[in-house]
Amino acid sequence: MEVLGIDIGGSGIKGALVDVGTGRMVTERFRISTPDGAKPEDVAKTVKELIDHFAWQGPVGVGFPAVVRQGVAESAANISKEWIGTNVNELLSKACGCPVFTLNDADAAGIAEMTFGAGKDSKKGVVMILTLGTGIGSAIFVDGVLLPNTELGHLQMKGKDAETRTSDAARKNLDLSWKHWVKRLQKYFDYLERLFSPDLFIIGGGVSKDSEKFLPLLKTRARLVPATMLNQAGIIGSAMYASTQTKRKK
């Protein structure tokens, strides 16, 4: 079964058709810049433009940078605060003429990694997927079951969101060396281990392509591995989520 997966980010909106049975994208990824301000109506128009690019009329899965419960956004990260309280499913479905199913973007990436990527053989215990990019996204699986909307990038460290000091964007903006950045990351990972005692960390996001530069420097009790699906995970996981939601409605 093929489903269109879309990943909405603060800088870009990306999508591709996905074979949800194999976890492979069957088209090239198509990207459109996120409109300035990322307001609901403007993002909806951009999502429709992306859907029209694929001439798609079936179900659509959308990874969204927010806490999403029953299709409603309850936070907003790197997008307009006007999204808070918006039923994203209804807005996008109406704008695009397709049934749209929305979930947290890091949860979408986690679904893909746990099904087809680095976590596919880790169905027991606690697995934490962290996406290090503009911010920090998180997904937690307990015995293979997702605990949604954890948003652990917003844990407080020194009175600020952890992601403001430890994201890949912070590394770049502050021109930190890998070694200096890892010192910040280490404190964050120590905090996560005290709270959750995970068995496995899977590190994704754009920086995962450079995992050999920083993962060996981190010391954790849990096993620590790079994600294998890189920036495709959000698109693939979103498509998989839409597939399961479509089946439930039948």
N, C-alpha and C positions, 0 to 999 in steps of 0.2 A: 504494500500500500504506500502510495506517495502522498505526502502532506507538505504544505508550505510552512517552513519555520522562519520566524523573524526574531531578531535580537535588537532591541531598542537601547541605544546608549546615549550618553551625553553629547558625543561628537558625531556619531554615525548610526544609521539604521540599516541593518544588513539582513539579507534573506537568501534562501535557496530552497529548491524542492529536495525533499529527503525521502529516501526509502526507509521507512520506520522499522522494517523487519531486519535490515542489515546495518542501520546506522550510518549509511553513506549518503552524501549529497549527490544527487543525480544531475544537478546543473551547477554551473559556476556561481559562486557567491556574487550577489549584486548589492552594491552599497550606495546609499544616498546620504548626504550630510544631514544631520539633525538640524531642523530650522532654529534660528536664533531664539532663545528664550524657551524653546521646547514646550510651548503651550499646547493644551489638548487639541484644539481644532487644527492647529498647524501640523502637529505630529500625525493626526488622523489623515490629513491630506497627503502627507508624505508616505504613510503606510499604504494608502490606496494607490499611489504612484508606483510603489514597489510591487504591489499585487498585480497591477495592470501590466507591469513589465513582463511578468510570467504568464499573463493571460489566464490567471488562476481563478477558479470558481468554487473550489472545495473548502474544507476546513483549514483554518490557519492557527498556528500556535505562536504566541508572542511572549518572549522573555522581556520582563519589564523591570526597570531599576527602582523598585519600591516593594514595600510589604503589600502583598495582594491577597485579600481574603474574599472568596466567593466572587472574584472578578473585580472587586472594588479596591482602588489604591488607598492605602492608609498612611503612606509616607511618600517622599519624593526625593531622590538622590540624583543630583546633576541634571534635573529637569524642573520645570515650573512647579511651584507650590500649588498652583491651580488644580493639579491632578489629584490632590488629597480629597477624598470623598467621591471621586468620579468613578462610575462603573465603567471600567476600561473595556470590558467585553462588549457592553451595549454600545458605547461610543464608536468603537472601531468596527463592530459588526454593521452598524447602521451606515457608517461612512463608506465602507468597502463592499457591502453587499455580500459578504461571506460570513459564516459562523466563525467567530474569533474566540479563542480560549487563552487567557493570560495567566502567567505565573511569575514569581520572582525570578530575575535573570540568573542569579547564582544557583537557584534550585534547578533551573533548566539545564545549566551546565553540569550540575551534579548528577542529574538523571542520565545524561549521556555518558558521563565518565563511569558511573556505576554499572551501566548496562553493556557498554561496548569498549570502555577505556580502561584506565589504570585500576579501577575498583571492581571490575567484572568478576574477579575471583575472591572478593572480600565481602561476603554476605553475612558474616558473623561479627559481632562486636560493634564498636563505634568508629565510623569513618567520617572524617571532616575534609571537605573540599573547600579550598580557599582560592579565590581568584584575585590576583594582585595586579591592579591596573590603575585607572583613574582613582578608584577607591579600593576597598576590599570587600568582596562578596564572599558569602559563606553558605555552605549547605552541609547539613548533618544527616547521616543515615545510621539508624540503629537496627542491627540485624537486617540490613537491606531496605528498611522502611524510612522514607523521608520525613524529617521533622521540619516543616516549612517555615520560611520567613525568619530565619535566625538573625540575619543582618549583624554579624559579629564584628564588622568593620567599625561599628558605632559603639563598641565597648569603650568605656572611659578609662583613659590612661593619662595621668598628670592633668586631669581636668579637661581633656580634649578627646574627641573621637580618635580611636587608635589609628584609623586610616589617614588622618592628617599628618602623622609622623612616619607611618610604616608602609604606605602604599608605594607602588612603583612610580606614580606621579610625584610623590614627595621626594623619592630618590633623585628623579630627574630635575625637579624644580630647585632642589637644594644642592644639586651637583655633588651628591654623595658618592664616595667610592663604594664598591661592593662590600668591602670589609666594614666600613662605617655604617652602611645601611643594615648589614646583618646584625650589628650590635643592637639596633632598634628592633629589628625583627625578632631577635632572640627573646627580648623582654615580652613581646606580644605572644610568642609561642609558649613561653613559660606560663603566662597568664591563662592561655587556653587550656594548657595541660592541667593546671590547678583546678579549673572549673569543670572540665569534661572528661579527663583521663581517656583520650581517644586511643584506639589501637593503630590507626593509620591516618596520616595527613597526605592529601593529594593536592599539589600546588599547580594551579592553572593561571589563566590570564595571560596577557601579552608577554610578561617577563618569563614565563615558563620556558620559552625557547632558549633562554640563557641560564637554565637551571644549573648547569655545571659550574657556573661562576659563583653561586651563592648557597645552594642546598648543602654541599659538603661542609660548609662552615657552620651550619646550624646544628645544635645538639638537642635532641628530643628523645624522650623515652619511647614514644610511638615511632613506628616506621614512617619514613618520609620519602615520598616519590613525586616526580613531576607528572603532571597530567599528560595524556597522550593525544588528546583530541584538539589541544590548543584552542584557537579562537573559533573553531567550528562547533564547539561543544554547545554553546548557547542556542545556535540555530537548530542543531540536531535534537537537543533535549526539548525545545519548544514544540517541534513537530511531533515528537513522541507523546508529549503531554496532550496535544490536541487530538491525537489518535485515540488515546484512552478515554478522553472526555466524550468524544463522538460516539464511541461504543457504548458508554454508559447511558447516553440519551436515547439509544435505540431500544 
